[in-house]
Amino acid sequence: MSDLSCRRCGQCCLRGGPTLMREDAPLPAQGALSLEALVCLRAGEWARDDALGVLRPLDGELLKLAGTGESGHPWRCLYYRDGAGCGIYDRRPAQCRVLFCADTAPLEDMLAHGQSLDRRAVLEALADETVLPVAPSLCLELITAHDEACPAGRALALASALGFRPRGAAAAGESTASGPLTGDEKEAARVELAEMARYDAVFRELCVTRGRVPAPLLPFLLGRPLAALLAEVGLRAV
């Protein structure tokens, strides 16, 4: 029998916090996780597929613990404390509970067969709670309107068709099956990207000024700004 056990060295926390699973839905209502500490990775965003060893667009949205943004480890978990370890260890997310660096099989099984948590499931779990500063119904309306107007997948697929994608990335699903983009098609793609980025920025501003949505809640509700996603692949929205 192996006597290996987690040493709680924090290396997994330093390299990036977990994405949430459906069984984590009660954690925000219980106060274990703050919504301001969550960021939505929307369908179509680039993410690493460890099984294939490449970056590829996400098939669906994920909720991830936000990172500290520090140089070197921007996704370092917000809840990790130097010298003290995990600040929510007794109520840590499901992936943290099964992760053991000496045997990653349980985590791999969870990622392969478990169900990821999404924004709507979190809001449903909070429907009768008072931890939200705005009504869950309004949050759902904002999510739907934003996703329809400026989907991350569409924007990043257009950027990929223009030749802007992360190094080591797999081909995006929506690009140049009929050959390279023509000059007019490139211009149309640039115009569409600029319009989506502008809409995204204005939508976020209106959520705060008119919808009274606290700005720190926007990464959970709307994901990361479209301009930031485009900048990650080397494209500056103007």
Protein Blocks (a to p, Z undefined) as FASTA:
>chain_A
ZZbdcehlommmmnopcdddfklmmmmmnomacfklpccddehiacddfknopacddfbd
cdddddehighilmlcfkbcghklpaklmmccfklmmpcfklmklmmmmmmmmccddfkl
mmmmmmmpckbfbdfklmmmmmmmmmmmmcfklmmmmmmmnopacehiacdfblcknopc
dfklmmmmmmmmmmmmmmmmmmmmmmmmmnopafklmmmmnopafklmmmmnopacZZ
